[in-house]
Amino acid sequence: MIAEAVAVAFWVMLPAYIPNNAAVLAGGGAPIDGGRTRDGRRLLGDGKTWRGTLVGTLAGALVALALNLLHDPAVSVSGFALPLFPPAAILSLPLGAMLGDVTASFLKRRTGRERGAAFPVVDQLDFVVGAFVLTLVVAPAWLLGVLTLPVLAVVLVLTPLLHLGTNAGAYLLGLKDEPY
């Protein structure tokens, strides 16, 4: 049961886990907010770019497509099958992850936090919420079918650990200015 929940959680979330990492690697370009401010603060900041959002979304979608190509219903992992991604989820998981990250950046600016400042819990789960909300809108039956309570619990525990680990790695490689 636990092995199945972990495998399904990682499989389903991989297209949402990849986009932010790909966006960091793509980096640069025109900021989404165009430099606009509100109350003297940037709406999003220079870290949220059109190029990063596009590359991140495409990378996540390609991962979902690759997982579908690797999927073989005759082969199960420890006695359970991993789900196929419907077309709507192929796009909504990574795009929703990017939108969740952009939303968190907006919230950071509204609460007076600068780019790179820690925003505990929000930093670790913003993209999960975005991916789930958008997928719930465009592919509700699929999401509710794969997102059982055990799978959701694994996502909520696994994601912050993966997020902190990948950020620390990116920091050590000089790709990020902060390790969280």
OpenMM code with the backbone's topology and positions (N, CA, C; nanometers):
from openmm import Vec3, app, unit

residues = "MET ILE ALA GLU ALA VAL ALA VAL ALA PHE TRP VAL MET LEU PRO ALA TYR ILE PRO ASN ASN ALA ALA VAL LEU ALA GLY GLY GLY ALA PRO ILE ASP GLY GLY ARG THR ARG ASP GLY ARG ARG LEU LEU GLY ASP GLY LYS THR TRP ARG GLY THR LEU VAL GLY THR LEU ALA GLY ALA LEU VAL ALA LEU ALA LEU ASN LEU LEU HIS ASP PRO ALA VAL SER VAL SER GLY PHE ALA LEU PRO LEU PHE PRO PRO ALA ALA ILE LEU SER LEU PRO LEU GLY ALA MET LEU GLY ASP VAL THR ALA SER PHE LEU LYS ARG ARG THR GLY ARG GLU ARG GLY ALA ALA PHE PRO VAL VAL ASP GLN LEU ASP PHE VAL VAL GLY ALA PHE VAL LEU THR LEU VAL VAL ALA PRO ALA TRP LEU LEU GLY VAL LEU THR LEU PRO VAL LEU ALA VAL VAL LEU VAL LEU THR PRO LEU LEU HIS LEU GLY THR ASN ALA GLY ALA TYR LEU LEU GLY LEU LYS ASP GLU PRO TYR".split()
positions = [
    Vec3(0.0825, -0.1205, 0.0000),
    Vec3(0.0000, 0.0000, 0.0000),
    Vec3(0.0859, 0.1255, 0.0000),
    Vec3(0.1876, 0.1314, 0.0900),
    Vec3(0.2735, 0.2493, 0.0965),
    Vec3(0.3579, 0.2595, -0.0302),
    Vec3(0.4121, 0.1479, -0.0765),
    Vec3(0.4934, 0.1489, -0.1984),
    Vec3(0.4114, 0.1971, -0.3169),
    Vec3(0.2860, 0.1533, -0.3241),
    Vec3(0.1993, 0.1969, -0.4338),
    Vec3(0.1744, 0.3471, -0.4260),
    Vec3(0.1436, 0.3976, -0.3073),
    Vec3(0.1164, 0.5408, -0.2919),
    Vec3(0.2387, 0.6237, -0.3290),
    Vec3(0.3572, 0.5792, -0.2895),
    Vec3(0.4800, 0.6522, -0.3223),
    Vec3(0.5042, 0.6501, -0.4730),
    Vec3(0.4907, 0.5331, -0.5347),
    Vec3(0.5139, 0.5212, -0.6790),
    Vec3(0.4144, 0.6050, -0.7586),
    Vec3(0.2869, 0.5973, -0.7234),
    Vec3(0.1845, 0.6739, -0.7955),
    Vec3(0.2056, 0.8235, -0.7731),
    Vec3(0.2354, 0.8634, -0.6501),
    Vec3(0.2565, 1.0061, -0.6200),
    Vec3(0.3717, 1.0610, -0.7026),
    Vec3(0.4839, 0.9901, -0.7050),
    Vec3(0.5990, 1.0395, -0.7803),
    Vec3(0.5695, 1.0409, -0.9296),
    Vec3(0.5063, 0.9377, -0.9809),
    Vec3(0.4716, 0.9279, -1.1237),
    Vec3(0.3795, 1.0421, -1.1645),
    Vec3(0.2740, 1.0623, -1.0880),
    Vec3(0.1744, 1.1653, -1.1212),
    Vec3(0.2332, 1.3055, -1.1067),
    Vec3(0.3210, 1.3248, -1.0090),
    Vec3(0.3740, 1.4583, -0.9828),
    Vec3(0.4979, 1.4930, -1.0652),
    Vec3(0.5618, 1.3971, -1.1273),
    Vec3(0.6846, 1.4270, -1.2002),
    Vec3(0.6655, 1.5391, -1.3041),
    Vec3(0.5558, 1.5408, -1.3808),
    Vec3(0.5377, 1.6531, -1.4741),
    Vec3(0.5196, 1.7888, -1.4043),
    Vec3(0.4858, 1.7887, -1.2770),
    Vec3(0.4754, 1.9142, -1.2009),
    Vec3(0.6048, 1.9439, -1.1256),
    Vec3(0.6852, 1.8424, -1.0986),
    Vec3(0.8133, 1.8630, -1.0295),
    Vec3(0.9186, 1.9225, -1.1228),
    Vec3(0.9151, 1.8883, -1.2488),
    Vec3(1.0179, 1.9275, -1.3454),
    Vec3(1.0150, 2.0761, -1.3837),
    Vec3(0.8991, 2.1396, -1.4020),
    Vec3(0.8962, 2.2748, -1.4581),
    Vec3(0.9808, 2.3803, -1.3880),
    Vec3(0.9764, 2.3883, -1.2565),
    Vec3(1.0539, 2.4922, -1.1881),
    Vec3(1.2035, 2.4712, -1.2063),
    Vec3(1.2467, 2.3460, -1.2075),
    Vec3(1.3886, 2.3171, -1.2305),
    Vec3(1.4287, 2.3570, -1.3724),
    Vec3(1.3450, 2.3249, -1.4691),
    Vec3(1.3742, 2.3619, -1.6078),
    Vec3(1.3730, 2.5134, -1.6246),
    Vec3(1.2839, 2.5807, -1.5554),
    Vec3(1.2764, 2.7275, -1.5639),
    Vec3(1.4041, 2.7912, -1.5109),
    Vec3(1.4603, 2.7355, -1.4036),
    Vec3(1.5856, 2.7877, -1.3478),
    Vec3(1.6976, 2.7707, -1.4506),
    Vec3(1.7014, 2.6549, -1.5159),
    Vec3(1.8057, 2.6295, -1.6147),
    Vec3(1.7893, 2.7191, -1.7372),
    Vec3(1.6636, 2.7447, -1.7782),
    Vec3(1.6369, 2.8308, -1.8947),
    Vec3(1.6691, 2.9748, -1.8608),
    Vec3(1.6351, 3.0145, -1.7391),
    Vec3(1.6627, 3.1470, -1.6837),
    Vec3(1.6634, 3.2639, -1.7796),
    Vec3(1.6517, 3.3805, -1.7246),
    Vec3(1.6630, 3.5042, -1.8003),
    Vec3(1.5446, 3.5340, -1.8888),
    Vec3(1.5562, 3.6415, -1.9615),
    Vec3(1.4499, 3.6836, -2.0504),
    Vec3(1.3628, 3.7905, -1.9871),
    Vec3(1.2583, 3.8241, -2.0589),
    Vec3(1.1686, 3.9309, -2.0161),
    Vec3(1.0847, 3.8865, -1.8960),
    Vec3(1.0807, 3.9695, -1.7911),
    Vec3(0.9977, 3.9339, -1.6758),
    Vec3(0.8489, 3.9417, -1.7117),
    Vec3(0.7730, 3.8524, -1.6531),
    Vec3(0.6294, 3.8470, -1.6802),
    Vec3(0.5618, 3.9780, -1.6424),
    Vec3(0.6054, 4.0393, -1.5326),
    Vec3(0.5397, 4.1627, -1.4876),
    Vec3(0.5863, 4.2861, -1.5638),
    Vec3(0.6825, 4.2698, -1.6548),
    Vec3(0.7294, 4.3826, -1.7350),
    Vec3(0.7900, 4.4947, -1.6514),
    Vec3(0.8287, 4.4641, -1.5285),
    Vec3(0.8865, 4.5654, -1.4411),
    Vec3(0.7841, 4.6491, -1.3661),
    Vec3(0.6555, 4.6148, -1.3830),
    Vec3(0.5500, 4.6938, -1.3174),
    Vec3(0.5541, 4.6776, -1.1657),
    Vec3(0.5120, 4.7816, -1.0984),
    Vec3(0.5087, 4.7825, -0.9531),
    Vec3(0.3684, 4.8148, -0.9038),
    Vec3(0.3482, 4.7850, -0.7782),
    Vec3(0.2235, 4.8184, -0.7089),
    Vec3(0.2641, 4.8495, -0.5654),
    Vec3(0.2230, 4.9613, -0.5159),
    Vec3(0.2618, 5.0044, -0.3819),
    Vec3(0.4141, 5.0099, -0.3671),
    Vec3(0.4831, 5.0446, -0.4762),
    Vec3(0.6277, 5.0557, -0.4721),
    Vec3(0.7019, 4.9244, -0.4790),
    Vec3(0.6309, 4.8137, -0.4935),
    Vec3(0.6947, 4.6816, -0.5004),
    Vec3(0.6624, 4.6169, -0.6343),
    Vec3(0.7591, 4.5427, -0.6860),
    Vec3(0.7363, 4.4703, -0.8107),
    Vec3(0.6201, 4.3738, -0.7939),
    Vec3(0.5465, 4.3521, -0.9015),
    Vec3(0.4358, 4.2562, -0.8964),
    Vec3(0.4884, 4.1147, -0.8764),
    Vec3(0.5920, 4.0779, -0.9530),
    Vec3(0.6485, 3.9430, -0.9436),
    Vec3(0.7988, 3.9456, -0.9232),
    Vec3(0.8676, 4.0275, -0.9960),
    Vec3(1.0134, 4.0343, -0.9885),
    Vec3(1.0785, 3.9745, -1.1109),
    Vec3(1.2092, 3.9912, -1.1182),
    Vec3(1.2854, 3.9457, -1.2347),
    Vec3(1.2962, 3.7938, -1.2450),
    Vec3(1.2689, 3.7232, -1.1372),
    Vec3(1.2828, 3.5774, -1.1377),
    Vec3(1.1710, 3.5032, -1.2096),
    Vec3(1.0638, 3.5713, -1.2432),
    Vec3(0.9520, 3.5078, -1.3141),
    Vec3(0.9490, 3.5620, -1.4560),
    Vec3(0.9989, 3.4800, -1.5493),
    Vec3(1.0112, 3.5248, -1.6882),
    Vec3(0.9217, 3.4438, -1.7806),
    Vec3(0.8936, 3.5032, -1.8948),
    Vec3(0.8144, 3.4330, -1.9962),
    Vec3(0.8894, 3.3096, -2.0451),
    Vec3(1.0203, 3.3248, -2.0691),
    Vec3(1.0992, 3.2117, -2.1188),
    Vec3(1.0998, 3.0975, -2.0174),
    Vec3(1.1242, 3.1279, -1.8912),
    Vec3(1.1256, 3.0242, -1.7886),
    Vec3(0.9918, 2.9535, -1.7769),
    Vec3(0.8841, 3.0304, -1.7833),
    Vec3(0.7498, 2.9720, -1.7737),
    Vec3(0.7215, 2.8812, -1.8924),
    Vec3(0.7565, 2.9263, -2.0115),
    Vec3(0.7346, 2.8456, -2.1314),
    Vec3(0.8210, 2.7196, -2.1303),
    Vec3(0.9495, 2.7358, -2.1025),
    Vec3(1.0401, 2.6199, -2.1014),
    Vec3(0.9992, 2.5219, -1.9921),
    Vec3(0.9653, 2.5721, -1.8744),
    Vec3(0.9223, 2.4848, -1.7659),
    Vec3(0.7970, 2.4063, -1.8006),
    Vec3(0.7001, 2.4745, -1.8590),
    Vec3(0.5746, 2.4076, -1.8975),
    Vec3(0.6012, 2.3014, -2.0037),
    Vec3(0.6807, 2.3364, -2.1038),
    Vec3(0.7116, 2.2398, -2.2103),
    Vec3(0.7903, 2.1206, -2.1560),
    Vec3(0.8849, 2.1456, -2.0670),
    Vec3(0.9636, 2.0359, -2.0090),
    Vec3(0.8730, 1.9398, -1.9324),
    Vec3(0.7827, 1.9936, -1.8516),
    Vec3(0.6903, 1.9085, -1.7763),
    Vec3(0.5976, 1.8297, -1.8679),
    Vec3(0.5502, 1.8947, -1.9746),
    Vec3(0.4624, 1.8260, -2.0703),
    Vec3(0.5377, 1.7138, -2.1412),
    Vec3(0.6637, 1.7392, -2.1765),
    Vec3(0.7449, 1.6348, -2.2412),
    Vec3(0.7680, 1.5167, -2.1476),
    Vec3(0.7847, 1.5450, -2.0197),
    Vec3(0.8010, 1.4368, -1.9215),
    Vec3(0.6732, 1.3531, -1.9154),
    Vec3(0.5572, 1.4192, -1.9118),
    Vec3(0.4302, 1.3452, -1.9087),
    Vec3(0.4141, 1.2601, -2.0347),
    Vec3(0.4486, 1.3159, -2.1500),
    Vec3(0.4415, 1.2393, -2.2749),
    Vec3(0.5369, 1.1199, -2.2708),
    Vec3(0.6573, 1.1415, -2.2196),
    Vec3(0.7547, 1.0322, -2.2094),
    Vec3(0.7042, 0.9239, -2.1150),
    Vec3(0.6446, 0.9629, -2.0033),
    Vec3(0.5892, 0.8638, -1.9107),
    Vec3(0.4778, 0.7843, -1.9771),
    Vec3(0.3963, 0.8508, -2.0580),
    Vec3(0.2921, 0.7778, -2.1310),
    Vec3(0.3533, 0.6783, -2.2287),
    Vec3(0.4624, 0.7164, -2.2936),
    Vec3(0.5287, 0.6246, -2.3871),
    Vec3(0.5906, 0.5058, -2.3138),
    Vec3(0.6398, 0.5301, -2.1934),
    Vec3(0.6986, 0.4224, -2.1135),
    Vec3(0.5927, 0.3331, -2.0498),
    Vec3(0.4721, 0.3837, -2.0409),
    Vec3(0.3641, 0.3123, -1.9728),
    Vec3(0.3270, 0.1861, -2.0498),
    Vec3(0.3197, 0.0782, -1.9789),
    Vec3(0.2766, -0.0481, -2.0379),
    Vec3(0.1758, -0.1097, -1.9417),
    Vec3(0.0465, -0.1108, -1.9796),
    Vec3(-0.0552, -0.1615, -1.8874),
    Vec3(-0.0348, -0.3072, -1.8491),
    Vec3(0.0418, -0.3812, -1.9295),
    Vec3(0.0665, -0.5219, -1.8972),
    Vec3(0.1731, -0.5360, -1.7883),
    Vec3(0.2506, -0.4293, -1.7681),
    Vec3(0.3565, -0.4321, -1.6673),
    Vec3(0.3105, -0.3523, -1.5466),
    Vec3(0.3175, -0.4149, -1.4329),
    Vec3(0.2802, -0.3436, -1.3112),
    Vec3(0.4013, -0.3330, -1.2204),
    Vec3(0.3980, -0.2361, -1.1330),
    Vec3(0.5043, -0.2170, -1.0356),
    Vec3(0.4532, -0.2722, -0.9035),
    Vec3(0.5136, -0.3778, -0.8574),
    Vec3(0.4729, -0.4412, -0.7307),
    Vec3(0.3236, -0.4726, -0.7274),
    Vec3(0.2675, -0.5090, -0.8405),
    Vec3(0.1281, -0.5509, -0.8431),
    Vec3(0.0268, -0.4410, -0.8688),
    Vec3(0.0701, -0.3186, -0.8951),
    Vec3(-0.0253, -0.2123, -0.9260),
    Vec3(0.0210, -0.1380, -1.0517),
    Vec3(-0.0739, -0.0828, -1.1238),
    Vec3(-0.0442, -0.0133, -1.2490),
    Vec3(-0.0347, 0.1365, -1.2245),
    Vec3(0.0544, 0.2008, -1.2959),
    Vec3(0.0681, 0.3462, -1.2903),
    Vec3(-0.0250, 0.4068, -1.3949),
    Vec3(-0.0829, 0.5241, -1.3668),
    Vec3(-0.1825, 0.5809, -1.4582),
    Vec3(-0.1222, 0.6471, -1.5814),
    Vec3(-0.1991, 0.6460, -1.6891),
    Vec3(-0.1678, 0.7235, -1.8084),
    Vec3(-0.2109, 0.8678, -1.7844),
    Vec3(-0.1440, 0.9618, -1.8505),
    Vec3(-0.1825, 1.1028, -1.8429),
    Vec3(-0.2721, 1.1365, -1.9604),
    Vec3(-0.3943, 1.1842, -1.9358),
    Vec3(-0.4773, 1.2294, -2.0467),
    Vec3(-0.4204, 1.3597, -2.1023),
    Vec3(-0.4556, 1.3940, -2.2271),
    Vec3(-0.4007, 1.5166, -2.2878),
    Vec3(-0.4153, 1.6415, -2.2005),
    Vec3(-0.5289, 1.6594, -2.1370),
    Vec3(-0.5488, 1.7797, -2.0548),
    Vec3(-0.4507, 1.7834, -1.9378),
    Vec3(-0.4239, 1.6695, -1.8760),
    Vec3(-0.3312, 1.6648, -1.7622),
    Vec3(-0.1865, 1.6822, -1.8065),
    Vec3(-0.1560, 1.6403, -1.9282),
    Vec3(-0.0201, 1.6570, -1.9809),
    Vec3(0.0190, 1.8041, -1.9794),
    Vec3(-0.0740, 1.8906, -2.0075),
    Vec3(-0.0460, 2.0343, -2.0070),
    Vec3(-0.0785, 2.1007, -1.8732),
    Vec3(-0.1860, 2.0570, -1.8082),
    Vec3(-0.2296, 2.1278, -1.6869),
    Vec3(-0.1379, 2.1059, -1.5675),
    Vec3(-0.0777, 1.9897, -1.5553),
    Vec3(0.0134, 1.9669, -1.4415),
    Vec3(0.1338, 2.0616, -1.4461),
    Vec3(0.2078, 2.0677, -1.5583),
    Vec3(0.3220, 2.1595, -1.5594),
    Vec3(0.2824, 2.3075, -1.5646),
    Vec3(0.1812, 2.3412, -1.6418),
    Vec3(0.1386, 2.4815, -1.6474),
    Vec3(0.0839, 2.5261, -1.5119),
    Vec3(0.0057, 2.4410, -1.4484),
    Vec3(-0.0457, 2.4726, -1.3152),
    Vec3(0.0666, 2.4894, -1.2143),
    Vec3(0.1717, 2.4065, -1.2259),
    Vec3(0.2873, 2.4202, -1.1363),
    Vec3(0.3529, 2.5561, -1.1550),
    Vec3(0.3686, 2.5987, -1.2802),
    Vec3(0.4296, 2.7289, -1.3066),
    Vec3(0.3395, 2.8422, -1.2568),
    Vec3(0.2091, 2.8297, -1.2778),
    Vec3(0.1160, 2.9330, -1.2304),
    Vec3(0.1140, 2.9396, -1.0777),
    Vec3(0.1260, 2.8251, -1.0128),
    Vec3(0.1330, 2.8242, -0.8666),
    Vec3(0.2574, 2.8963, -0.8177),
    Vec3(0.3683, 2.8768, -0.8870),
    Vec3(0.4932, 2.9441, -0.8508),
    Vec3(0.4828, 3.0950, -0.8739),
    Vec3(0.4211, 3.1343, -0.9833),
    Vec3(0.4013, 3.2775, -1.0116),
    Vec3(0.3098, 3.3396, -0.9060),
    Vec3(0.2055, 3.2686, -0.8691),
    Vec3(0.1136, 3.3179, -0.7654),
    Vec3(0.1865, 3.3361, -0.6326),
    Vec3(0.2718, 3.2414, -0.5982),
    Vec3(0.3487, 3.2526, -0.4739),
    Vec3(0.4417, 3.3733, -0.4784),
    Vec3(0.5003, 3.3994, -0.5964),
    Vec3(0.5868, 3.5159, -0.6103),
    Vec3(0.5059, 3.6443, -0.5875),
    Vec3(0.3867, 3.6492, -0.6416),
    Vec3(0.2994, 3.7653, -0.6204),
    Vec3(0.2685, 3.7816, -0.4714),
    Vec3(0.2365, 3.6703, -0.4042),
    Vec3(0.2082, 3.6758, -0.2599),
    Vec3(0.3304, 3.7201, -0.1804),
    Vec3(0.4481, 3.6740, -0.2219),
    Vec3(0.5711, 3.7172, -0.1546),
    Vec3(0.5859, 3.8689, -0.1630),
    Vec3(0.5660, 3.9231, -0.2806),
    Vec3(0.5820, 4.0678, -0.2979),
    Vec3(0.4780, 4.1446, -0.2168),
    Vec3(0.3565, 4.0930, -0.2121),
    Vec3(0.2508, 4.1620, -0.1374),
    Vec3(0.2758, 4.1569, 0.0125),
    Vec3(0.3502, 4.0559, 0.0588),
    Vec3(0.3796, 4.0456, 0.2026),
    Vec3(0.5166, 4.1045, 0.2361),
    Vec3(0.5775, 4.1766, 0.1409),
    Vec3(0.7026, 4.2465, 0.1667),
    Vec3(0.8277, 4.1615, 0.1574),
    Vec3(0.8165, 4.0394, 0.1072),
    Vec3(0.9343, 3.9537, 0.0941),
    Vec3(1.0035, 3.9832, -0.0395),
    Vec3(1.1335, 3.9852, -0.0351),
    Vec3(1.2124, 4.0068, -0.1562),
    Vec3(1.2333, 3.8750, -0.2292),
    Vec3(1.2815, 3.8857, -0.3529),
    Vec3(1.3131, 3.7670, -0.4319),
    Vec3(1.4134, 3.6817, -0.3547),
    Vec3(1.3841, 3.5529, -0.3460),
    Vec3(1.4722, 3.4604, -0.2770),
    Vec3(1.4451, 3.4471, -0.1286),
    Vec3(1.3637, 3.5372, -0.0724),
    Vec3(1.3335, 3.5284, 0.0710),
    Vec3(1.2503, 3.4039, 0.0982),
    Vec3(1.2744, 3.3434, 0.2116),
    Vec3(1.2004, 3.2229, 0.2488),
    Vec3(1.0536, 3.2559, 0.2760),
    Vec3(0.9678, 3.1673, 0.2319),
    Vec3(0.8235, 3.1758, 0.2592),
    Vec3(0.7806, 3.0326, 0.2891),
    Vec3(0.8086, 2.9865, 0.4130),
    Vec3(0.7864, 2.8456, 0.4472),
    Vec3(0.6461, 2.7963, 0.4122),
    Vec3(0.6376, 2.6757, 0.3730),
    Vec3(0.5197, 2.6022, 0.3282),
    Vec3(0.4780, 2.6494, 0.1885),
    Vec3(0.4614, 2.7792, 0.1699),
    Vec3(0.4231, 2.8302, 0.0377),
    Vec3(0.5312, 2.7939, -0.0637),
    Vec3(0.6568, 2.8164, -0.0302),
    Vec3(0.7663, 2.7842, -0.1223),
    Vec3(0.7667, 2.6371, -0.1613),
    Vec3(0.7315, 2.5502, -0.0693),
    Vec3(0.7405, 2.4077, -0.0954),
    Vec3(0.6156, 2.3505, -0.1636),
    Vec3(0.5022, 2.4148, -0.1497),
    Vec3(0.3785, 2.3542, -0.2008),
    Vec3(0.3032, 2.4405, -0.3019),
    Vec3(0.3536, 2.5590, -0.3353),
    Vec3(0.2825, 2.6469, -0.4288),
    Vec3(0.2557, 2.5793, -0.5627),
    Vec3(0.3565, 2.5123, -0.6165),
    Vec3(0.3400, 2.4497, -0.7469),
    Vec3(0.2495, 2.3271, -0.7411),
    Vec3(0.2451, 2.2598, -0.6278),
    Vec3(0.1545, 2.1451, -0.6117),
    Vec3(0.0099, 2.1939, -0.6155),
    Vec3(-0.0174, 2.2986, -0.5409),
    Vec3(-0.1535, 2.3552, -0.5390),
    Vec3(-0.1919, 2.4024, -0.6784),
    Vec3(-0.1016, 2.4738, -0.7449),
    Vec3(-0.1315, 2.5211, -0.8807),
    Vec3(-0.1587, 2.4067, -0.9767),
    Vec3(-0.0752, 2.3018, -0.9716),
    Vec3(-0.0935, 2.1862, -1.0599),
    Vec3(-0.2265, 2.1172, -1.0328),
    Vec3(-0.2588, 2.0996, -0.9050),
    Vec3(-0.3840, 2.0321, -0.8710),
    Vec3(-0.5059, 2.1155, -0.9074),
    Vec3(-0.5015, 2.2449, -0.8821),
    Vec3(-0.6175, 2.3308, -0.9117),
    Vec3(-0.6451, 2.3334, -1.0612),
    Vec3(-0.5416, 2.3572, -1.1421),
    Vec3(-0.5643, 2.3621, -1.2869),
    Vec3(-0.6077, 2.2260, -1.3398),
    Vec3(-0.5480, 2.1189, -1.2918),
    Vec3(-0.5865, 1.9853, -1.3380),
    Vec3(-0.7268, 1.9498, -1.2912),
    Vec3(-0.7643, 1.9948, -1.1745),
    Vec3(-0.9006, 1.9719, -1.1267),
    Vec3(-1.0029, 2.0404, -1.2169),
    Vec3(-0.9645, 2.1540, -1.2737),
    Vec3(-1.0538, 2.2268, -1.3645),
    Vec3(-1.0663, 2.1562, -1.4993),
    Vec3(-0.9537, 2.1077, -1.5543),
    Vec3(-0.9559, 2.0539, -1.6908),
    Vec3(-0.9650, 1.9019, -1.7000),
    Vec3(-0.9267, 1.8312, -1.5940),
    Vec3(-0.9325, 1.6841, -1.5957),
    Vec3(-0.9732, 1.6327, -1.4580),
    Vec3(-1.0908, 1.6737, -1.4093),
    Vec3(-1.1290, 1.6392, -1.2719),
    Vec3(-1.1418, 1.4892, -1.2473),
    Vec3(-1.2007, 1.4163, -1.3384),
    Vec3(-1.2208, 1.2725, -1.3156),
    Vec3(-1.0866, 1.2013, -1.3042),
    Vec3(-0.9930, 1.2377, -1.3898),
    Vec3(-0.8609, 1.1744, -1.3846),
    Vec3(-0.7914, 1.2069, -1.2524),
    Vec3(-0.7878, 1.3359, -1.2163),
    Vec3(-0.7169, 1.3755, -1.0946),
    Vec3(-0.7780, 1.3101, -0.9714),
    Vec3(-0.9089, 1.3132, -0.9605),
    Vec3(-0.9736, 1.2544, -0.8437),
    Vec3(-0.9594, 1.1025, -0.8413),
    Vec3(-0.9402, 1.0430, -0.9591),
    Vec3(-0.9186, 0.8988, -0.9656),
    Vec3(-0.7795, 0.8573, -0.9197),
    Vec3(-0.6796, 0.9394, -0.9484),
    Vec3(-0.5420, 0.9024, -0.9109),
    Vec3(-0.5007, 0.9618, -0.7761),
    Vec3(-0.5661, 1.0677, -0.7359),
    Vec3(-0.5267, 1.1370, -0.6133),
    Vec3(-0.6059, 1.0837, -0.4940),
    Vec3(-0.5747, 0.9609, -0.4568),
    Vec3(-0.6374, 0.9025, -0.3381),
    Vec3(-0.5782, 0.9683, -0.2136),
    Vec3(-0.6374, 0.9461, -0.0992),
    Vec3(-0.5844, 1.0054, 0.0238),
    Vec3(-0.4411, 0.9607, 0.0533),
    Vec3(-0.4069, 0.8320, 0.0369),
    Vec3(-0.2670, 0.7938, 0.0592),
    Vec3(-0.1706, 0.8621, -0.0384),
    Vec3(-0.2105, 0.8750, -0.1648),
    Vec3(-0.1250, 0.9413, -0.2640),
    Vec3(-0.1094, 1.0886, -0.2281),
    Vec3(-0.2182, 1.1540, -0.1908),
    Vec3(-0.2120, 1.2945, -0.1503),
    Vec3(-0.1209, 1.3118, -0.0292),
    Vec3(-0.1314, 1.2235, 0.0674),
    Vec3(-0.0462, 1.2309, 0.1864),
    Vec3(0.1010, 1.2193, 0.1476),
    Vec3(0.1329, 1.1271, 0.0570),
    Vec3(0.2717, 1.1115, 0.0124),
    Vec3(0.3188, 1.2380, -0.0581),
    Vec3(0.2350, 1.2945, -0.1441),
    Vec3(0.2721, 1.4183, -0.2147),
    Vec3(0.3028, 1.5292, -0.1143),
    Vec3(0.2192, 1.5427, -0.0126),
    Vec3(0.2376, 1.6506, 0.0848),
    Vec3(0.3597, 1.6306, 0.1735),
    Vec3(0.4063, 1.5067, 0.1889),
    Vec3(0.5277, 1.4796, 0.2665),
    Vec3(0.6508, 1.4790, 0.1746),
    Vec3(0.6398, 1.4122, 0.0596),
    Vec3(0.7523, 1.3965, -0.0317),
    Vec3(0.7936, 1.5281, -0.0964),
    Vec3(0.6972, 1.6102, -0.1342),
    Vec3(0.7271, 1.7326, -0.2083),
    Vec3(0.8178, 1.8286, -0.1325),
    Vec3(0.7886, 1.8627, -0.0068),
    Vec3(0.8815, 1.9538, 0.0629),
    Vec3(1.0226, 1.8965, 0.0743),
    Vec3(1.0336, 1.7663, 0.0937),
    Vec3(1.1665, 1.7045, 0.1028),
    Vec3(1.2412, 1.7141, -0.0305),
    Vec3(1.1719, 1.6826, -0.1392),
    Vec3(1.2332, 1.6939, -0.2719),
    Vec3(1.2678, 1.8391, -0.3040),
    Vec3(1.1776, 1.9301, -0.2695),
    Vec3(1.1980, 2.0722, -0.2977),
    Vec3(1.3226, 2.1235, -0.2267),
    Vec3(1.3340, 2.0924, -0.1001),
    Vec3(1.4502, 2.1385, -0.0239),
    Vec3(1.5784, 2.0736, -0.0758),
    Vec3(1.5712, 1.9462, -0.1104),
    Vec3(1.6886, 1.8762, -0.1623),
    Vec3(1.7354, 1.9296, -0.2968),
    Vec3(1.6429, 1.9512, -0.3903),
    Vec3(1.6824, 2.0022, -0.5216),
    Vec3(1.7307, 2.1466, -0.5119),
    Vec3(1.6697, 2.2256, -0.4254),
    Vec3(1.7162, 2.3641, -0.4083),
    Vec3(1.8564, 2.3686, -0.3484),
    Vec3(1.8837, 2.2825, -0.2526),
    Vec3(2.0172, 2.2772, -0.1943),
    Vec3(2.1189, 2.2362, -0.3011),
    Vec3(2.0822, 2.1397, -0.3840),
    Vec3(2.1705, 2.0979, -0.4931),
    Vec3(2.1941, 2.2098, -0.5933),
    Vec3(2.0884, 2.2811, -0.6305),
    Vec3(2.1020, 2.3936, -0.7240),
    Vec3(2.1892, 2.5039, -0.6638),
    Vec3(2.1770, 2.5248, -0.5354),
    Vec3(2.2596, 2.6244, -0.4659),
    Vec3(2.4070, 2.5838, -0.4716),
    Vec3(2.4345, 2.4573, -0.4428),
    Vec3(2.5727, 2.4086, -0.4462),
    Vec3(2.6331, 2.4155, -0.5867),
    Vec3(2.5488, 2.4019, -0.6885),
    Vec3(2.5950, 2.4114, -0.8264),
    Vec3(2.6031, 2.5551, -0.8774),
    Vec3(2.5602, 2.6494, -0.7920),
    Vec3(2.5639, 2.7909, -0.8311),
    Vec3(2.4481, 2.8350, -0.9184),
    Vec3(2.3416, 2.7535, -0.9240),
    Vec3(2.2238, 2.7877, -1.0051),
    Vec3(2.1217, 2.8707, -0.9282),
    Vec3(2.1308, 2.8693, -0.7965),
    Vec3(2.0397, 2.9468, -0.7118),
    Vec3(2.1215, 3.0251, -0.6096),
    Vec3(2.0670, 3.1377, -0.5676),
    Vec3(2.1362, 3.2242, -0.4711),
    Vec3(2.1106, 3.1847, -0.3269),
    Vec3(2.0108, 3.0991, -0.3033),
    Vec3(1.9783, 3.0560, -0.1671),
    Vec3(1.9510, 2.9058, -0.1678),
    Vec3(1.9812, 2.8384, -0.0569),
    Vec3(1.9681, 2.6919, -0.0545),
    Vec3(1.8301, 2.6390, -0.0178),
    Vec3(1.7276, 2.7223, -0.0109),
    Vec3(1.5943, 2.6756, 0.0274),
    Vec3(1.4932, 2.6994, -0.0809),
] * unit.nanometer
topology = app.Topology()
chain = topology.addChain("A")
for resn in residues:
    res = topology.addResidue(resn, chain)
    for name in ("N", "CA", "C"):
        topology.addAtom(name, app.Element.getBySymbol(name[0]), res)
